[in-house]
């Protein structure tokens, strides 16, 4: 398992903030039309901020941990074979330079910058940066998850909330990425829960669960940059990330992926939403 020194951990923290300050924040609500494009389809957006932030993070993270490999969302779009590195022996940085690109491109929040460190197919470190709020959430396997308020200097450990009744549970469902059968069931059964929504930013959804503000999420699209950072943060805050009864790993490609604050929340939400 890759172990970062305190100096390396501090360097990752700083590199993420620097990439956001150089490439992301100056473009928020300031993108020209030619700085927004698409990849696999017209709704799969990419901006100049995504590409420049990923380039900055690739350079800095590679230097922080010599011998490591960077797998970024935009680099994989250009060369899908890069995903194979997650199965390799070298430590792998998984990077989502702007999570919530559609929100960002439309001049809206939430959006965030996400990084995970993977060793032997297991996520061992995670960072999610909220540029607008100047908040960083960091987790290391078996060390817990912590929120750092960079404007105030305050920090606090994160713990999930575990409601017992379905009518007290808030969740996130990315309907368009579910199978047709699951999508129809989830839409029909959403009334059984307190609140179901989708906010277009997986990182923010994970953080709200880890903070105890919401309680579960179900994802059908399993790109590792969307889930490797947040799943570790939720797990270290006391929750779980499950696919087919097994703990999520960034090598998983087929969902649905369930994120929940407890086993009871997971069982209840799955039954209420997809139980027919």
C-alpha positions as CSV (number, residue, x, y, z in Angstrom):
1,X,0.0,0.0,0.0
2,X,1.4,3.4,-0.9
3,X,2.0,5.5,2.1
4,X,2.5,9.2,1.7
5,X,4.6,11.1,4.2
6,X,3.2,14.2,5.9
7,X,5.1,16.4,3.5
8,X,3.7,14.5,0.5
9,X,0.2,14.8,1.9
10,X,0.6,18.5,2.4
11,X,1.9,18.8,-1.2
12,X,-1.1,17.0,-2.6
13,X,-3.4,19.3,-0.6
14,X,-1.6,22.4,-2.0
15,X,-1.4,21.1,-5.6
16,X,-5.1,20.6,-5.8
17,X,-5.8,24.1,-4.5
18,X,-3.2,25.6,-6.9
19,X,-4.7,23.8,-9.9
20,X,-8.1,25.1,-9.1
21,X,-6.9,28.7,-8.5
22,X,-4.9,28.7,-11.7
23,X,-7.2,26.9,-14.1
24,X,-10.7,26.6,-12.7
25,X,-11.8,29.6,-10.6
26,X,-10.7,32.2,-13.2
27,X,-13.0,30.5,-15.8
28,X,-16.1,30.2,-13.5
29,X,-18.9,32.3,-15.1
30,X,-16.2,33.5,-17.5
31,X,-16.1,30.8,-20.3
32,X,-16.1,31.8,-23.9
33,X,-18.2,29.6,-26.3
34,X,-15.0,28.2,-27.9
35,X,-13.8,27.1,-24.4
36,X,-16.6,24.6,-24.1
37,X,-16.7,21.4,-26.1
38,X,-18.0,17.8,-26.0
39,X,-16.5,14.4,-26.0
40,X,-18.4,11.1,-26.4
41,X,-21.7,12.9,-27.1
42,X,-23.1,16.5,-27.1
43,X,-24.1,16.3,-23.4
44,X,-20.6,15.0,-22.3
45,X,-19.1,18.4,-21.8
46,X,-15.5,19.4,-21.4
47,X,-14.0,22.9,-20.9
48,X,-10.6,24.5,-21.1
49,X,-10.6,24.4,-17.3
50,X,-11.0,20.6,-17.2
51,X,-8.0,20.2,-19.5
52,X,-5.7,22.8,-18.0
53,X,-6.5,21.7,-14.4
54,X,-5.8,18.0,-15.3
55,X,-2.5,19.0,-16.9
56,X,-1.4,20.9,-13.8
57,X,-2.4,18.0,-11.5
58,X,-0.7,15.4,-13.7
59,X,2.6,17.2,-13.4
60,X,2.4,18.0,-9.7
61,X,1.1,14.6,-8.5
62,X,3.7,12.7,-10.6
63,X,6.4,14.7,-9.0
64,X,5.1,14.3,-5.5
65,X,5.1,10.5,-5.8
66,X,7.8,9.3,-8.2
67,X,6.9,6.2,-10.1
68,X,3.2,6.8,-9.9
69,X,0.8,7.0,-12.8
70,X,-2.0,9.6,-13.3
71,X,-5.3,8.5,-14.7
72,X,-7.4,11.6,-15.5
73,X,-10.8,11.9,-16.9
74,X,-9.7,13.9,-19.9
75,X,-6.6,11.8,-20.6
76,X,-8.8,8.7,-20.6
77,X,-11.2,10.3,-23.1
78,X,-8.2,10.7,-25.4
79,X,-6.7,7.3,-24.7
80,X,-9.1,4.7,-23.0
81,X,-6.2,2.3,-22.5
82,X,-4.9,4.4,-19.7
83,X,-7.6,2.9,-17.5
84,X,-5.6,-0.3,-17.4
85,X,-3.1,1.4,-15.1
86,X,-5.5,1.0,-12.2
87,X,-4.9,-2.8,-12.4
88,X,-1.1,-2.4,-12.4
89,X,1.6,-2.4,-9.8
90,X,2.4,1.3,-9.7
91,X,0.5,3.7,-7.4
92,X,-2.2,5.5,-9.4
93,X,-3.6,9.0,-9.0
94,X,-7.2,9.2,-10.3
95,X,-8.1,12.7,-11.2
96,X,-11.4,14.5,-11.9
97,X,-10.3,18.1,-12.7
98,X,-13.8,19.5,-12.6
99,X,-16.5,17.2,-11.3
100,X,-19.8,18.8,-12.2
101,X,-18.7,20.1,-15.6
102,X,-22.2,20.8,-16.8
103,X,-22.9,23.0,-13.8
104,X,-19.5,24.7,-14.2
105,X,-20.0,25.3,-17.9
106,X,-23.4,26.8,-17.2
107,X,-22.0,29.1,-14.5
108,X,-23.7,27.2,-11.7
109,X,-22.7,25.3,-8.6
110,X,-21.9,22.7,-7.2
111,X,-18.7,21.6,-8.8
112,X,-15.5,20.4,-7.3
113,X,-12.0,19.0,-7.9
114,X,-11.3,15.4,-7.0
115,X,-8.2,13.2,-6.6
116,X,-7.8,9.7,-5.3
117,X,-4.7,7.6,-4.7
118,X,-5.0,3.9,-5.6
119,X,-2.7,1.1,-4.7
120,X,-3.2,-2.6,-5.8
121,X,-6.7,-1.7,-7.0
122,X,-7.8,-0.2,-3.6
123,X,-8.3,3.5,-2.9
124,X,-6.0,4.5,-0.1
125,X,-6.3,8.3,-0.2
126,X,-8.9,10.8,-1.3
127,X,-9.2,14.6,-1.6
128,X,-12.2,16.7,-2.7
129,X,-11.9,20.4,-3.0
130,X,-14.8,22.8,-3.0
131,X,-13.3,25.8,-4.8
132,X,-16.2,28.2,-4.1
133,X,-16.3,27.4,-0.4
134,X,-12.6,26.9,0.1
135,X,-13.2,23.6,1.8
136,X,-11.1,20.5,1.4
137,X,-12.2,17.0,2.5
138,X,-9.4,14.5,3.0
139,X,-9.6,10.8,3.8
140,X,-6.9,8.1,4.2
141,X,-7.9,4.4,4.6
142,X,-8.3,3.5,8.2
143,X,-7.6,7.1,9.3
144,X,-11.0,8.7,9.0
145,X,-12.2,11.6,7.0
146,X,-11.8,15.3,7.8
147,X,-13.1,18.6,6.5
148,X,-10.7,21.6,6.4
149,X,-12.2,25.1,6.2
150,X,-9.3,26.9,4.6
151,X,-10.8,30.4,5.1
152,X,-11.2,30.0,8.8
153,X,-8.5,27.4,9.7
154,X,-11.1,25.2,11.3
155,X,-11.3,21.5,10.7
156,X,-13.5,18.7,11.9
157,X,-13.9,14.9,11.4
158,X,-16.9,13.8,9.3
159,X,-19.5,11.3,10.5
160,X,-22.5,10.1,8.6
161,X,-26.0,10.3,9.9
162,X,-28.1,7.1,10.2
163,X,-31.8,7.6,10.1
164,X,-34.0,4.6,10.8
165,X,-37.2,5.5,8.8
166,X,-37.4,5.7,5.0
167,X,-39.4,8.9,5.4
168,X,-36.4,10.5,7.2
169,X,-33.9,9.5,4.4
170,X,-32.6,11.9,1.8
171,X,-30.9,10.5,-1.3
172,X,-29.4,11.1,-4.7
173,X,-30.4,9.2,-7.8
174,X,-28.8,9.8,-11.2
175,X,-31.9,8.6,-13.1
176,X,-30.5,8.9,-16.6
177,X,-27.6,6.5,-15.9
178,X,-29.8,3.7,-14.4
179,X,-31.1,0.8,-16.5
180,X,-34.6,1.4,-17.9
181,X,-36.1,-1.0,-15.4
182,X,-34.4,0.6,-12.4
183,X,-35.1,4.1,-13.6
184,X,-38.9,3.4,-13.9
185,X,-39.0,1.8,-10.4
186,X,-36.9,4.6,-8.8
187,X,-39.2,7.3,-10.3
188,X,-42.3,5.5,-9.2
189,X,-41.0,4.8,-5.6
190,X,-39.2,8.0,-4.8
191,X,-42.3,9.2,-2.9
192,X,-41.4,6.7,-0.2
193,X,-38.3,8.6,0.8
194,X,-38.1,12.1,2.4
195,X,-36.2,13.6,-0.6
196,X,-34.7,12.4,-3.8
197,X,-32.7,14.6,-6.1
198,X,-29.8,14.8,-8.5
199,X,-27.4,17.8,-8.5
200,X,-25.0,16.9,-11.3
201,X,-21.9,16.6,-9.1
202,X,-21.1,13.2,-7.7
203,X,-18.4,14.7,-5.5
204,X,-20.8,17.0,-3.7
205,X,-23.3,14.2,-3.3
206,X,-20.6,12.0,-1.6
207,X,-19.6,14.9,0.7
208,X,-23.2,15.6,1.8
209,X,-23.6,12.0,2.8
210,X,-20.2,12.0,4.7
211,X,-21.2,15.2,6.4
212,X,-24.5,13.7,7.6
213,X,-26.7,16.0,5.6
214,X,-28.0,13.2,3.2
215,X,-28.0,9.5,3.5
216,X,-27.6,7.5,0.3
217,X,-27.0,7.6,-3.4
218,X,-27.3,5.2,-6.3
219,X,-25.2,5.5,-9.4
220,X,-25.4,3.6,-12.7
221,X,-22.3,5.2,-14.4
222,X,-19.1,4.0,-12.8
223,X,-16.2,6.1,-14.1
224,X,-13.5,5.7,-11.4
225,X,-12.8,9.5,-11.2
226,X,-16.4,10.0,-10.2
227,X,-16.4,7.5,-7.4
228,X,-12.9,6.5,-6.1
229,X,-12.5,9.7,-4.0
230,X,-16.0,10.0,-2.6
231,X,-16.4,6.3,-1.8
232,X,-13.4,6.3,0.5
233,X,-14.5,9.5,2.2
234,X,-17.9,8.1,2.9
235,X,-16.5,4.8,4.2
236,X,-14.0,6.6,6.4
237,X,-16.9,8.7,7.8
238,X,-18.7,5.5,8.8
239,X,-20.7,4.7,5.7
240,X,-20.4,2.1,2.9
241,X,-20.0,1.8,-0.9
242,X,-21.4,-1.4,-2.3
243,X,-21.8,-3.2,-5.6
244,X,-23.6,-6.5,-5.7
245,X,-22.9,-7.1,-2.0
246,X,-19.2,-6.4,-2.3
247,X,-17.3,-3.2,-1.3
248,X,-16.7,-0.8,-4.3
249,X,-13.3,-0.8,-5.9
250,X,-12.2,1.6,-8.7
251,X,-11.8,-1.4,-11.0
252,X,-15.6,-1.9,-10.9
253,X,-17.4,-0.9,-14.2
254,X,-20.9,-2.3,-13.8
255,X,-23.4,-0.9,-11.4
256,X,-25.6,0.0,-9.7
257,X,-23.3,1.4,-7.1
258,X,-25.0,2.1,-3.7
259,X,-23.6,4.6,-1.3
260,X,-25.2,4.6,2.2
261,X,-24.6,5.9,5.7
262,X,-25.3,2.4,7.1
263,X,-26.3,-1.1,6.2
264,X,-29.9,-0.4,7.4
265,X,-30.1,2.7,5.2
266,X,-28.7,0.7,2.2
267,X,-31.2,-2.1,2.7
268,X,-34.2,0.3,3.2
269,X,-33.4,2.6,0.3
270,X,-32.8,-0.3,-2.1
271,X,-36.0,-2.0,-1.1
272,X,-38.1,1.2,-1.2
273,X,-36.7,2.4,-4.5
274,X,-36.1,-0.7,-6.5
275,X,-38.3,-3.3,-4.7
276,X,-41.1,-3.1,-7.2
